[in-house]
């Protein structure tokens, strides 16, 4: 059963542990962050980096500058479009918006590799954040390496890794007020949440794959010992209790 968490400090501590695979090191301080897609009313979609439930959106100059080339793909009845995000003061604006029935995903595949110590040895990890925006709970097909897609019913999702259902993965669901729940996917990668509040929810999941590999870099091949995937799905619940207000805007990290 999903577990409700209303205490802000408890949620931060738990989320930091839950997103261990998403840790990035900035000036010696570990920051557990996520990427998500927002779409303000009648505006184009925006890629954000920070903590949705803490009302934290990283800025430029600052941690937002760690991103190299986030891109997004919009699938609609008119075909498929892929475009790079345009950096603003607190996000990457996309040249399109999702409407009913569309699928919108984004990822940053060139985030700098980072090195940490494990069992006395240095380990180089590739942090691969991605995100999805769903206009409703109509079933969608996976497009991302780690992808949490709507599964046809309100509050129901299915998690895929490399196109296959991923069981026993912990999923966190949070609103703008910081109200949050956690649950695990079943053997078919499915997970269901009660979503009592109207408004925007962001579901997050991470997965670490410790398969060594390499990727192209500006100065040749970059080798890594594992990949830390983290993905989110943004969805709006149109029925329910009036949402609790968001907390005060958090100060971005420098």
C-alpha positions as CSV (number, residue, x, y, z in Angstrom):
1,X,0.0,0.0,0.0
2,X,1.2,3.5,-0.7
3,X,2.5,5.4,2.3
4,X,1.5,9.0,2.9
5,X,4.3,11.4,4.0
6,X,3.3,14.8,5.2
7,X,6.4,15.8,7.3
8,X,8.7,18.0,5.1
9,X,11.9,17.0,6.8
10,X,11.1,13.3,6.7
11,X,10.2,13.5,3.0
12,X,13.5,15.2,2.2
13,X,15.5,12.6,4.1
14,X,13.6,9.8,2.5
15,X,13.8,11.2,-1.0
16,X,17.5,11.8,-0.7
17,X,17.9,8.1,0.1
18,X,15.4,7.0,-2.6
19,X,17.2,9.0,-5.3
20,X,20.7,7.8,-4.4
21,X,21.3,7.0,-8.1
22,X,20.6,10.7,-9.0
23,X,23.2,12.2,-6.7
24,X,25.4,14.9,-8.2
25,X,28.3,16.5,-6.5
26,X,28.5,20.2,-6.5
27,X,31.2,21.9,-4.5
28,X,31.4,18.9,-2.3
29,X,27.7,18.8,-1.5
30,X,25.4,16.0,-2.7
31,X,22.2,17.3,-4.2
32,X,19.2,14.9,-4.9
33,X,17.4,16.4,-7.8
34,X,14.9,15.6,-10.5
35,X,14.0,16.8,-14.0
36,X,10.3,17.4,-14.7
37,X,8.2,19.0,-17.4
38,X,5.8,21.9,-16.6
39,X,3.3,23.3,-19.0
40,X,1.7,26.5,-17.8
41,X,-1.8,27.3,-19.1
42,X,-1.7,28.3,-22.8
43,X,2.1,28.3,-22.8
44,X,4.8,26.0,-24.2
45,X,6.2,23.3,-22.1
46,X,9.3,23.9,-19.9
47,X,12.0,21.5,-18.7
48,X,12.7,22.1,-15.0
49,X,15.5,20.9,-12.7
50,X,15.2,20.9,-8.9
51,X,12.6,19.6,-6.5
52,X,8.9,20.0,-7.5
53,X,7.5,19.3,-4.0
54,X,9.9,21.8,-2.5
55,X,9.0,24.5,-5.0
56,X,12.7,24.6,-6.0
57,X,13.7,25.4,-9.6
58,X,17.4,25.6,-10.2
59,X,18.6,28.7,-12.1
60,X,21.2,30.1,-14.4
61,X,23.8,31.1,-13.3
62,X,23.8,28.1,-11.0
63,X,23.1,24.4,-11.2
64,X,21.0,24.7,-14.3
65,X,24.3,25.4,-16.1
66,X,25.4,21.8,-15.5
67,X,23.0,20.8,-18.3
68,X,24.6,20.6,-21.8
69,X,21.9,19.9,-24.4
70,X,18.4,18.8,-23.1
71,X,16.1,17.8,-25.9
72,X,12.4,16.9,-26.1
73,X,10.2,14.9,-28.5
74,X,6.5,15.5,-29.0
75,X,4.4,12.8,-30.6
76,X,1.0,13.8,-31.8
77,X,-1.6,13.0,-34.5
78,X,0.5,15.2,-36.8
79,X,3.7,13.2,-36.4
80,X,6.8,13.5,-34.3
81,X,8.9,16.6,-33.5
82,X,12.2,16.7,-31.7
83,X,13.8,20.0,-30.5
84,X,16.4,21.3,-28.1
85,X,15.3,23.4,-25.1
86,X,16.2,27.1,-25.0
87,X,17.8,28.0,-21.6
88,X,16.0,30.7,-19.6
89,X,16.7,31.9,-16.1
90,X,15.1,28.9,-14.5
91,X,14.5,26.2,-17.1
92,X,14.6,25.1,-20.7
93,X,11.6,26.3,-22.8
94,X,10.5,24.0,-25.6
95,X,9.1,25.2,-29.0
96,X,5.9,23.3,-28.5
97,X,3.2,22.2,-26.1
98,X,1.3,18.9,-25.5
99,X,-2.4,18.8,-26.2
100,X,-4.9,16.0,-25.5
101,X,-3.6,12.7,-26.8
102,X,0.0,13.8,-27.2
103,X,3.1,12.3,-25.7
104,X,5.9,14.6,-24.6
105,X,9.2,13.4,-23.3
106,X,12.6,15.0,-22.6
107,X,16.0,13.9,-21.5
108,X,19.6,15.2,-20.9
109,X,21.9,12.6,-22.4
110,X,25.1,14.7,-22.0
111,X,25.1,15.6,-18.4
112,X,28.8,15.5,-17.2
113,X,30.0,12.2,-15.7
114,X,30.8,12.4,-12.0
115,X,33.1,10.4,-9.8
116,X,32.4,9.1,-6.3
117,X,34.1,6.5,-4.0
118,X,32.6,3.1,-3.4
119,X,34.4,0.5,-1.2
120,X,37.5,2.5,-1.4
121,X,37.5,2.8,-5.1
122,X,36.6,5.6,-7.5
123,X,33.5,4.9,-9.6
124,X,32.5,7.1,-12.6
125,X,28.8,7.3,-13.1
126,X,26.6,8.6,-15.9
127,X,23.6,10.6,-14.6
128,X,20.8,10.3,-17.1
129,X,17.7,12.4,-16.2
130,X,14.5,12.3,-18.2
131,X,10.9,13.3,-18.0
132,X,7.5,12.8,-19.4
133,X,4.4,15.0,-19.6
134,X,1.0,13.3,-19.9
135,X,-2.1,15.2,-20.6
136,X,-4.3,12.4,-19.1
137,X,-4.1,8.8,-18.1
138,X,-4.6,7.3,-21.6
139,X,-2.1,4.4,-22.0
140,X,1.1,5.5,-23.6
141,X,4.1,3.4,-25.0
142,X,7.6,3.8,-23.5
143,X,10.0,6.0,-25.4
144,X,12.7,6.6,-22.8
145,X,15.3,4.1,-21.4
146,X,13.6,4.4,-18.0
147,X,10.0,5.4,-18.6
148,X,7.0,5.7,-16.3
149,X,3.9,5.8,-18.5
150,X,0.2,6.3,-17.8
151,X,-1.6,2.9,-17.8
152,X,-5.2,3.7,-18.7
153,X,-6.8,4.6,-15.3
154,X,-6.5,7.5,-13.0
155,X,-3.5,7.1,-10.7
156,X,-2.2,4.0,-12.6
157,X,1.3,3.9,-14.1
158,X,3.5,1.2,-15.7
159,X,7.3,1.4,-15.4
160,X,9.6,0.2,-18.2
161,X,13.4,-0.2,-18.4
162,X,14.8,-0.7,-21.9
163,X,11.3,-1.5,-23.1
164,X,10.6,-4.2,-20.6
165,X,8.4,-3.9,-17.4
166,X,10.5,-3.1,-14.3
167,X,9.2,-4.8,-11.1
168,X,9.8,-4.0,-7.5
169,X,10.9,-0.4,-8.1
170,X,10.0,2.4,-5.7
171,X,7.9,5.2,-7.1
172,X,7.4,8.5,-5.4
173,X,4.4,10.7,-6.1
174,X,4.4,14.4,-5.0
175,X,2.2,17.5,-5.3
176,X,3.3,21.1,-5.4
177,X,2.5,21.4,-1.7
178,X,5.0,18.6,-0.8
179,X,2.3,16.0,0.0
180,X,3.8,12.7,-1.1
181,X,3.3,9.0,-1.3
182,X,5.5,6.0,-2.2
183,X,4.7,2.6,-3.6
184,X,6.4,-0.3,-5.4
185,X,5.7,-1.6,-8.9
186,X,4.3,-5.1,-9.2
187,X,5.7,-8.0,-11.3
188,X,4.2,-6.3,-14.4
189,X,5.8,-2.9,-13.5
190,X,2.5,-1.5,-12.6
191,X,1.8,0.8,-9.6
192,X,-1.4,2.6,-8.6
193,X,-1.9,5.7,-6.4
194,X,-4.9,7.4,-4.8
195,X,-4.7,11.0,-6.1
196,X,-7.1,13.0,-3.8
197,X,-6.1,16.5,-4.8
198,X,-6.9,18.4,-8.0
199,X,-3.9,19.7,-9.8
200,X,-0.4,18.7,-10.9
201,X,1.4,15.6,-9.7
202,X,5.0,14.5,-10.4
203,X,5.8,10.8,-10.1
204,X,9.5,9.9,-9.8
205,X,11.5,6.7,-10.0
206,X,15.2,5.9,-10.3
207,X,17.2,2.9,-11.4
208,X,20.9,2.1,-11.4
209,X,22.5,-0.1,-14.0
210,X,26.1,-1.0,-13.1
211,X,27.0,-2.1,-16.6
212,X,30.3,-0.4,-17.7
213,X,30.4,1.4,-21.0
214,X,31.4,4.5,-22.8
215,X,29.8,7.5,-24.6
216,X,31.1,10.1,-27.1
217,X,32.7,13.1,-25.5
218,X,34.2,16.4,-26.8
219,X,37.7,15.0,-26.2
220,X,37.0,11.4,-27.2
221,X,35.3,8.5,-25.6
222,X,34.2,8.9,-21.9
223,X,34.1,5.7,-19.9
224,X,31.8,5.0,-17.0
225,X,31.2,2.1,-14.6
226,X,27.4,2.6,-14.3
227,X,24.4,4.6,-15.3
228,X,22.1,6.3,-12.8
229,X,18.7,6.8,-14.5
230,X,16.0,9.0,-13.0
231,X,12.7,9.8,-14.7
232,X,9.5,11.6,-13.8
233,X,6.0,11.8,-15.2
234,X,4.0,15.0,-14.8
235,X,0.2,14.5,-14.9
236,X,-2.8,16.7,-13.9
237,X,-5.7,15.3,-11.9
238,X,-8.8,17.2,-12.9
239,X,-11.1,16.0,-10.1
240,X,-10.8,15.9,-6.4
241,X,-10.2,18.1,-3.4
242,X,-8.9,21.6,-4.0
243,X,-5.1,21.4,-3.9
244,X,-3.0,22.7,-1.0
245,X,-0.9,25.7,-1.9
246,X,2.7,25.4,-2.9
247,X,5.3,26.3,-0.2
248,X,7.4,29.5,-0.6
249,X,9.7,29.5,-3.5
250,X,13.0,27.9,-2.5
251,X,16.3,29.6,-3.2
252,X,18.3,28.0,-6.1
253,X,21.7,26.6,-5.3
254,X,24.8,28.4,-6.6
